[in-house]
Amino acid sequence: MKTSRLAALLGATLLSGFTALASAADKPKELNIGISTFLSGSASVFGVPARDAAEILIQDINAAGGIDGVKLVPSYIDEGGGGEKLLSEYRRLAEGGTRVMLSAISSGHCNIVAPVAEDLKVLNVLWDCGTEKALEGKKYKYVVRTQANATTEMVAQVLYLMKVKPDFKTIAIVNQDYAWGRDSRDIFLAALKKFKPDVKVVAEMFPKFGAADFSTEISRLQALRPDVIVSTSWGGDLDNFVRQASQRNLFKNSTFVLSLAESSLERLGNALPEGVYVGARGDHYFLHPETKDDPQHQAFVKKFHDKTGAYPIYSVYHMVQAIQGLKAGYEKAIKDNNGAWPTPEQVAAAMHDVTFKGYGREVKMHRADGQGLEAQLFGVTKKSDKYPFKVLADITIVPAELVTPGVADTSMEWIDKSLTPDVLKSDQIKVYAN
């Protein structure tokens, strides 16, 4: 009887050892990561810096030993070729064994990539796109987002506008004609009308994505003279619009609210005047009032500037968050897996329950829908003695918890039922006057 028990115990021990060896043997020498970003076209002013950030951060992670000894190897997909080409390249990488993707910038691309990732059982980090529709109401297992969505960003933008310029009566909107431009318009106006139900929207214009000429829109705005002009456009489209508006003195007639213009400050230089309200799609800014003196942030800003000749913009910080979030997910999954290398499914599960930092406030991902909670930073443009472009003054940071629907809520239902003017009184909204 004792001999039988001993044999069984030895057998179980040997089996456990073989299982551990098998798990150890499964650890790859390299972790291949597919990264989609705009490397061509007008949006490349936004996408190329993000790729440069990925290269810097991955090099640093690999130099420190990688993730549990496994080095990261990126492959890049150019979103500038359009959705069909993106999906073709995406599938090619997946079929070649890449099981982790950071995709995408474009909201339209995220909407088409997410279900494909789920179908292919590929862990996909939505690393920059804003559309709330990518995750809202979905039950994805493999798809997560390491930054905020349009609802958080637009509702926070409304709160900021109501704090700094509450007395306006008329407003016009100029957004790119695709998923992000349309969705952000809907959310912004729905939220605004909870605070100013009598506001008059005098124009809603949707120039084609990638447009170079805004003369029609500017002429109309000059005739209408709205109190406020809002644009959630970004990249080369925003740059062209601002330069042409500046040349025709449109900034003298209306107050501009540019929800994504943090990424254009350096490129626009003197074309962007003082007194423009700017958003950063998160609490991203190389002069972030809470982290500008942090040694790690300073070191990253220097490395990025040495590599590119420019300062980091929010697409750069979103890429950092995606990679740091992925790293945090792997580390948690390894710990949960008793030290063994995890499957993409295990990492995806872990990324639904992590907190991590880029170079701003912590990003919290503790939701069934995989949506990250990210604070939002805003400021007003001001001349600088140190930089040859406008910087942000009187920075305001809005915590995500105040402006993000719950998992069971749709954005519009939450705005309609839960968003009230009382939120403006919250002492969690921090202002850094300068």
C-alpha positions, 0 to 999 in steps of 0.5 A: 500500500505504501509502495503504491502511494509512493509510486503515485506520488513520484509519478505526480511529481515527475508529471509536474516536472514534465509540465513545467519543462513543457511550459518553459519550452513554450517561452519564445526567444522573441515576441513579435508585435505588429504595429499599425500607424500612419507612415505616409499621407497627411496623417504621417505627421502624427503616425511617424512620431509614434513609430519613433517612440515605439522604437525608443521604448522597445530598444530600452525594454530589450536593453533591460532584458525584454519581458521576462527575458523575451525581446520585443520585435516590431513589424510596422503596417502603414495605415496610409494605404487604407483599410483594405491594405491594412487588413491584408497586412494584418492578416499576413502578420497573424498568419505568419505567427504574430499574435500581438498587435497594436492597432490602430490610429484611425477610428475607422480602422479600429472599427474594422480591425477589432472584430478581425482580431477577435476572429483570429484570436490575436491580442489587439491593443487599440493604441490611439483611435478614439471612437467609443463604438470600437468597444461600447456594447461589445464583448471582446476577449482579445481587444483592449484599449490603453487610452480613453475614448471619444466620450471621455475626451469630448465630455471633458472638453465640454467641462473645460470649455464651460469653465474657461468660457461659459458665456458663449451663445453660438458655436460652429463645428469643423470636423473630418468626415469619417468615424472620429469626426462624426462621433466626436461631434455627436458626443460633444454637442450632446454633452454641451446641451446638458450645460447650455441647452439654448446654445445655437449651432450655426454650422456643422462642416465635415471636410473630406479626410485628408483635405488640403483646401479649407477656403469654403469652410473659412469663408462660411465661418467668416460670414457667420462669426460664431462665438466659438469654433470647435474642431476635433480634426488632427494631423495634417488636416488640422495644420492646414485648417489652422494655417489657412484660418490664420492667414485670413484672420479668422482667429480674430473673429471667434474663439477656437477650441481645438480638441487635438491640437497639442499634437500640432503646437510645434509644427504650427509655430507662429501660425497658431495665435495665443488664446486658443483652447487646446486639448491633448487626448489624454493628459499628455504633454512634454511640459505636463505640470505633474511629471515634467520634472520626473527624471524618467519623463525628462530622459524620454523627452531628451531621447525623443528629441535627440532622435527626431529633432522634435518634442513628444506629442500625444500620439507618442504618449499613446504609443508609450502607454500601449507598450507599457500597458502590454508589458504590464499585461504580460507581467501580470499574466506571467505572475498569474501563470505561476511564472510560465510564459502566458498565451495571448488569451491569458495576457488579454485577460490580464490586461482587463485588470491592470494599472500602469503609467506612461509619462502622465497619470496612471491609466486604469484598466479594470473593466470587463470591456477592456476600456482604459481610464485616462485623465484629460489635459487642456490648456490655452496657447501662450507665447514662450521665451524658451520654445519657438512655438506656443505652449499651454498655460493655465493647464486643467486636468480632468480625471477620467472617472468624472467623464466616462460611462460605466461598462453597461452604459452607452455614451448617449444614454449616460450623457442623457441620464447621468451627466449633470452641471454639478460635475463642474463643481468637483474638486477633482478637476485640477487647475495649474495656473501660470 
